[in-house]
Amino acid sequence: MRPGSIGWWAAKVRQARRHLGARVDPAERAGLATWLSPAELAIFAGMHVSDQRHGLDVVASLRAEGAPDHDLLVAGLLHDAGKGDTGFVPRVVYSLSTAYGAWIAGSVAWLPGMAVTLRRLRDHAEVSAGMAAAAGCSPRTVELIRWQEEPHDPVAGERLRLADDAN
């Protein structure tokens, strides 16, 4: 979908609603212990609740498509871990900057903490991949996370990208 198009805006409005209303049920958290390592669970626990919800929704989409691939599911769950505790406003600024130009981010980068937060959003795929590697995730999971926006794996990577975009 082309940045700035009507479809792009509709998707961003849906994302905003999901971000603001994000919740994770305790049963969902408990269920993760059946297929994640303690280190992977720790990464998930440290994610912003909206990124936790998004990761769970990505995993649900992948499973609904018949993707029982453990590496792919872990990548789907943890792919946004590097965003940290980034709040709503920086995410909006970052999205607008990617669609309409870096001048948008530049115009607010002077605000306390904003430049660092915008860099974190920009670099989150690499940071998330590093976190996954440090937690002992498979090299394949790490690479799926690292290349989430421009998949190198034409099958699993593309499935992750599509599930990410849909959720």
C-alpha positions as protocol buffer text, in pm:
chain_id: "A"
residue {
  index: 1
  type: MET
  ca { x: 0 y: 0 z: 0 }
}
residue {
  index: 2
  type: ARG
  ca { x: 138 y: 338 z: -101 }
}
residue {
  index: 3
  type: PRO
  ca { x: 230 y: 568 z: 191 }
}
residue {
  index: 4
  type: GLY
  ca { x: -16 y: 855 z: 216 }
}
residue {
  index: 5
  type: SER
  ca { x: -289 y: 675 z: 17 }
}
residue {
  index: 6
  type: ILE
  ca { x: -643 y: 634 z: 149 }
}
residue {
  index: 7
  type: GLY
  ca { x: -570 y: 270 z: 226 }
}
residue {
  index: 8
  type: TRP
  ca { x: -254 y: 369 z: 413 }
}
residue {
  index: 9
  type: TRP
  ca { x: -448 y: 621 z: 621 }
}
residue {
  index: 10
  type: ALA
  ca { x: -721 y: 365 z: 696 }
}
residue {
  index: 11
  type: ALA
  ca { x: -458 y: 117 z: 813 }
}
residue {
  index: 12
  type: LYS
  ca { x: -293 y: 382 z: 1032 }
}
residue {
  index: 13
  type: VAL
  ca { x: -627 y: 472 z: 1193 }
}
residue {
  index: 14
  type: ARG
  ca { x: -684 y: 102 z: 1269 }
}
residue {
  index: 15
  type: GLN
  ca { x: -332 y: 79 z: 1414 }
}
residue {
  index: 16
  type: ALA
  ca { x: -395 y: 385 z: 1632 }
}
residue {
  index: 17
  type: ARG
  ca { x: -716 y: 237 z: 1771 }
}
residue {
  index: 18
  type: ARG
  ca { x: -542 y: -92 z: 1843 }
}
residue {
  index: 19
  type: HIS
  ca { x: -249 y: 84 z: 2007 }
}
residue {
  index: 20
  type: LEU
  ca { x: -469 y: 289 z: 2237 }
}
residue {
  index: 21
  type: GLY
  ca { x: -695 y: -3 z: 2333 }
}
residue {
  index: 22
  type: ALA
  ca { x: -432 y: -277 z: 2349 }
}
residue {
  index: 23
  type: ARG
  ca { x: -477 y: -545 z: 2612 }
}
residue {
  index: 24
  type: VAL
  ca { x: -325 y: -888 z: 2667 }
}
residue {
  index: 25
  type: ASP
  ca { x: -526 y: -1146 z: 2856 }
}
residue {
  index: 26
  type: PRO
  ca { x: -341 y: -1326 z: 3138 }
}
residue {
  index: 27
  type: ALA
  ca { x: -435 y: -1658 z: 2974 }
}
residue {
  index: 28
  type: GLU
  ca { x: -261 y: -1546 z: 2655 }
}
residue {
  index: 29
  type: ARG
  ca { x: 55 y: -1465 z: 2851 }
}
residue {
  index: 30
  type: ALA
  ca { x: 40 y: -1799 z: 3030 }
}
residue {
  index: 31
  type: GLY
  ca { x: -1 y: -1984 z: 2700 }
}
residue {
  index: 32
  type: LEU
  ca { x: 327 y: -1843 z: 2571 }
}
residue {
  index: 33
  type: ALA
  ca { x: 519 y: -2045 z: 2829 }
}
residue {
  index: 34
  type: THR
  ca { x: 426 y: -2362 z: 2640 }
}
residue {
  index: 35
  type: TRP
  ca { x: 630 y: -2265 z: 2332 }
}
residue {
  index: 36
  type: LEU
  ca { x: 875 y: -1990 z: 2428 }
}
residue {
  index: 37
  type: SER
  ca { x: 1199 y: -2014 z: 2623 }
}
residue {
  index: 38
  type: PRO
  ca { x: 1232 y: -1814 z: 2947 }
}
residue {
  index: 39
  type: ALA
  ca { x: 1459 y: -1565 z: 2765 }
}
residue {
  index: 40
  type: GLU
  ca { x: 1204 y: -1519 z: 2486 }
}
residue {
  index: 41
  type: LEU
  ca { x: 929 y: -1474 z: 2747 }
}
residue {
  index: 42
  type: ALA
  ca { x: 1142 y: -1205 z: 2913 }
}
residue {
  index: 43
  type: ILE
  ca { x: 1167 y: -1015 z: 2585 }
}
residue {
  index: 44
  type: PHE
  ca { x: 791 y: -1037 z: 2540 }
}
residue {
  index: 45
  type: ALA
  ca { x: 730 y: -919 z: 2897 }
}
residue {
  index: 46
  type: GLY
  ca { x: 948 y: -613 z: 2834 }
}
residue {
  index: 47
  type: MET
  ca { x: 757 y: -504 z: 2525 }
}
residue {
  index: 48
  type: HIS
  ca { x: 500 y: -223 z: 2523 }
}
residue {
  index: 49
  type: VAL
  ca { x: 152 y: -374 z: 2565 }
}
residue {
  index: 50
  type: SER
  ca { x: 51 y: -255 z: 2216 }
}
residue {
  index: 51
  type: ASP
  ca { x: 350 y: -439 z: 2066 }
}
residue {
  index: 52
  type: GLN
  ca { x: 266 y: -748 z: 2273 }
}
residue {
  index: 53
  type: ARG
  ca { x: -91 y: -740 z: 2140 }
}
residue {
  index: 54
  type: HIS
  ca { x: 34 y: -682 z: 1785 }
}
residue {
  index: 55
  type: GLY
  ca { x: 278 y: -973 z: 1814 }
}
residue {
  index: 56
  type: LEU
  ca { x: 3 y: -1203 z: 1940 }
}
residue {
  index: 57
  type: ASP
  ca { x: -221 y: -1094 z: 1652 }
}
residue {
  index: 58
  type: VAL
  ca { x: 58 y: -1156 z: 1399 }
}
residue {
  index: 59
  type: VAL
  ca { x: 108 y: -1506 z: 1543 }
}
residue {
  index: 60
  type: ALA
  ca { x: -267 y: -1572 z: 1525 }
}
residue {
  index: 61
  type: SER
  ca { x: -268 y: -1467 z: 1158 }
}
residue {
  index: 62
  type: LEU
  ca { x: 29 y: -1690 z: 1080 }
}
residue {
  index: 63
  type: ARG
  ca { x: -134 y: -1985 z: 1255 }
}
residue {
  index: 64
  type: ALA
  ca { x: -463 y: -1922 z: 1073 }
}
residue {
  index: 65
  type: GLU
  ca { x: -270 y: -1947 z: 745 }
}
residue {
  index: 66
  type: GLY
  ca { x: -136 y: -2284 z: 858 }
}
residue {
  index: 67
  type: ALA
  ca { x: 213 y: -2168 z: 954 }
}
residue {
  index: 68
  type: PRO
  ca { x: 323 y: -2396 z: 1239 }
}
residue {
  index: 69
  type: ASP
  ca { x: 687 y: -2296 z: 1177 }
}
residue {
  index: 70
  type: HIS
  ca { x: 831 y: -2227 z: 1524 }
}
residue {
  index: 71
  type: ASP
  ca { x: 1101 y: -1985 z: 1400 }
}
residue {
  index: 72
  type: LEU
  ca { x: 843 y: -1784 z: 1209 }
}
residue {
  index: 73
  type: LEU
  ca { x: 601 y: -1774 z: 1503 }
}
residue {
  index: 74
  type: VAL
  ca { x: 872 y: -1651 z: 1741 }
}
residue {
  index: 75
  type: ALA
  ca { x: 973 y: -1388 z: 1486 }
}
residue {
  index: 76
  type: GLY
  ca { x: 610 y: -1280 z: 1453 }
}
residue {
  index: 77
  type: LEU
  ca { x: 576 y: -1243 z: 1828 }
}
residue {
  index: 78
  type: LEU
  ca { x: 902 y: -1058 z: 1896 }
}
residue {
  index: 79
  type: HIS
  ca { x: 963 y: -860 z: 1576 }
}
residue {
  index: 80
  type: ASP
  ca { x: 881 y: -522 z: 1737 }
}
residue {
  index: 81
  type: ALA
  ca { x: 1059 y: -576 z: 2070 }
}
residue {
  index: 82
  type: GLY
  ca { x: 1320 y: -314 z: 1984 }
}
residue {
  index: 83
  type: LYS
  ca { x: 1061 y: -37 z: 1987 }
}
residue {
  index: 84
  type: GLY
  ca { x: 1077 y: -42 z: 2365 }
}
residue {
  index: 85
  type: ASP
  ca { x: 834 y: 173 z: 2558 }
}
residue {
  index: 86
  type: THR
  ca { x: 774 y: 409 z: 2267 }
}
residue {
  index: 87
  type: GLY
  ca { x: 446 y: 589 z: 2316 }
}
residue {
  index: 88
  type: PHE
  ca { x: 172 y: 691 z: 2077 }
}
residue {
  index: 89
  type: VAL
  ca { x: 286 y: 1038 z: 1962 }
}
residue {
  index: 90
  type: PRO
  ca { x: 636 y: 937 z: 1846 }
}
residue {
  index: 91
  type: ARG
  ca { x: 481 y: 650 z: 1649 }
}
residue {
  index: 92
  type: VAL
  ca { x: 247 y: 890 z: 1472 }
}
residue {
  index: 93
  type: VAL
  ca { x: 537 y: 1127 z: 1396 }
}
residue {
  index: 94
  type: TYR
  ca { x: 748 y: 839 z: 1264 }
}
residue {
  index: 95
  type: SER
  ca { x: 467 y: 710 z: 1040 }
}
residue {
  index: 96
  type: LEU
  ca { x: 401 y: 1055 z: 898 }
}
residue {
  index: 97
  type: SER
  ca { x: 775 y: 1101 z: 838 }
}
residue {
  index: 98
  type: THR
  ca { x: 802 y: 778 z: 644 }
}
residue {
  index: 99
  type: ALA
  ca { x: 504 y: 876 z: 430 }
}
residue {
  index: 100
  type: TYR
  ca { x: 564 y: 1247 z: 379 }
}
residue {
  index: 101
  type: GLY
  ca { x: 931 y: 1310 z: 448 }
}
residue {
  index: 102
  type: ALA
  ca { x: 1195 y: 1332 z: 716 }
}
residue {
  index: 103
  type: TRP
  ca { x: 1122 y: 1702 z: 764 }
}
residue {
  index: 104
  type: ILE
  ca { x: 829 y: 1600 z: 987 }
}
residue {
  index: 105
  type: ALA
  ca { x: 1054 y: 1414 z: 1231 }
}
residue {
  index: 106
  type: GLY
  ca { x: 1311 y: 1692 z: 1203 }
}
residue {
  index: 107
  type: SER
  ca { x: 1055 y: 1952 z: 1304 }
}
residue {
  index: 108
  type: VAL
  ca { x: 991 y: 1781 z: 1639 }
}
residue {
  index: 109
  type: ALA
  ca { x: 1329 y: 1619 z: 1704 }
}
residue {
  index: 110
  type: TRP
  ca { x: 1423 y: 1908 z: 1931 }
}
residue {
  index: 111
  type: LEU
  ca { x: 1161 y: 1798 z: 2187 }
}
residue {
  index: 112
  type: PRO
  ca { x: 1316 y: 1617 z: 2486 }
}
residue {
  index: 113
  type: GLY
  ca { x: 1369 y: 1250 z: 2405 }
}
residue {
  index: 114
  type: MET
  ca { x: 1206 y: 1268 z: 2063 }
}
residue {
  index: 115
  type: ALA
  ca { x: 1520 y: 1226 z: 1850 }
}
residue {
  index: 116
  type: VAL
  ca { x: 1625 y: 916 z: 2046 }
}
residue {
  index: 117
  type: THR
  ca { x: 1276 y: 770 z: 2027 }
}
residue {
  index: 118
  type: LEU
  ca { x: 1247 y: 829 z: 1652 }
}
residue {
  index: 119
  type: ARG
  ca { x: 1584 y: 660 z: 1599 }
}
residue {
  index: 120
  type: ARG
  ca { x: 1462 y: 365 z: 1806 }
}
residue {
  index: 121
  type: LEU
  ca { x: 1158 y: 331 z: 1581 }
}
residue {
  index: 122
  type: ARG
  ca { x: 1373 y: 359 z: 1269 }
}
residue {
  index: 123
  type: ASP
  ca { x: 1620 y: 97 z: 1392 }
}
residue {
  index: 124
  type: HIS
  ca { x: 1378 y: -134 z: 1572 }
}
residue {
  index: 125
  type: ALA
  ca { x: 1419 y: -429 z: 1333 }
}
residue {
  index: 126
  type: GLU
  ca { x: 1795 y: -448 z: 1391 }
}
residue {
  index: 127
  type: VAL
  ca { x: 1756 y: -392 z: 1765 }
}
residue {
  index: 128
  type: SER
  ca { x: 1482 y: -656 z: 1786 }
}
residue {
  index: 129
  type: ALA
  ca { x: 1702 y: -902 z: 1595 }
}
residue {
  index: 130
  type: GLY
  ca { x: 1987 y: -836 z: 1839 }
}
residue {
  index: 131
  type: MET
  ca { x: 1757 y: -895 z: 2134 }
}
residue {
  index: 132
  type: ALA
  ca { x: 1637 y: -1222 z: 1980 }
}
residue {
  index: 133
  type: ALA
  ca { x: 1995 y: -1335 z: 1918 }
}
residue {
  index: 134
  type: ALA
  ca { x: 2093 y: -1252 z: 2276 }
}
residue {
  index: 135
  type: ALA
  ca { x: 1795 y: -1455 z: 2399 }
}
residue {
  index: 136
  type: GLY
  ca { x: 1918 y: -1759 z: 2208 }
}
residue {
  index: 137
  type: CYS
  ca { x: 1666 y: -1753 z: 1925 }
}
residue {
  index: 138
  type: SER
  ca { x: 1762 y: -1948 z: 1616 }
}
residue {
  index: 139
  type: PRO
  ca { x: 1966 y: -1769 z: 1348 }
}
residue {
  index: 140
  type: ARG
  ca { x: 1665 y: -1806 z: 1116 }
}
residue {
  index: 141
  type: THR
  ca { x: 1434 y: -1631 z: 1365 }
}
residue {
  index: 142
  type: VAL
  ca { x: 1690 y: -1353 z: 1404 }
}
residue {
  index: 143
  type: GLU
  ca { x: 1714 y: -1305 z: 1027 }
}
residue {
  index: 144
  type: LEU
  ca { x: 1335 y: -1306 z: 984 }
}
residue {
  index: 145
  type: ILE
  ca { x: 1314 y: -1028 z: 1241 }
}
residue {
  index: 146
  type: ARG
  ca { x: 1609 y: -835 z: 1096 }
}
residue {
  index: 147
  type: TRP
  ca { x: 1461 y: -833 z: 745 }
}
residue {
  index: 148
  type: GLN
  ca { x: 1096 y: -794 z: 844 }
}
residue {
  index: 149
  type: GLU
  ca { x: 1036 y: -497 z: 614 }
}
residue {
  index: 150
  type: GLU
  ca { x: 1236 y: -628 z: 316 }
}
residue {
  index: 151
  type: PRO
  ca { x: 1231 y: -1007 z: 353 }
}
residue {
  index: 152
  type: HIS
  ca { x: 1530 y: -1209 z: 236 }
}
residue {
  index: 153
  type: ASP
  ca { x: 1336 y: -1533 z: 286 }
}
residue {
  index: 154
  type: PRO
  ca { x: 1085 y: -1529 z: 0 }
}
residue {
  index: 155
  type: VAL
  ca { x: 838 y: -1758 z: 176 }
}
residue {
  index: 156
  type: ALA
  ca { x: 857 y: -1722 z: 556 }
}
residue {
  index: 157
  type: GLY
  ca { x: 984 y: -1364 z: 545 }
}
residue {
  index: 158
  type: GLU
  ca { x: 706 y: -1260 z: 312 }
}
residue {
  index: 159
  type: ARG
  ca { x: 448 y: -1433 z: 531 }
}
residue {
  index: 160
  type: LEU
  ca { x: 579 y: -1237 z: 829 }
}
residue {
  index: 161
  type: ARG
  ca { x: 569 y: -910 z: 636 }
}
residue {
  index: 162
  type: LEU
  ca { x: 213 y: -967 z: 520 }
}
residue {
  index: 163
  type: ALA
  ca { x: 90 y: -1072 z: 866 }
}
residue {
  index: 164
  type: ASP
  ca { x: 264 y: -768 z: 1016 }
}
residue {
  index: 165
  type: ASP
  ca { x: 100 y: -535 z: 764 }
}
residue {
  index: 166
  type: ALA
  ca { x: -242 y: -692 z: 818 }
}
residue {
  index: 167
  type: ASN
  ca { x: -229 y: -651 z: 1194 }
}
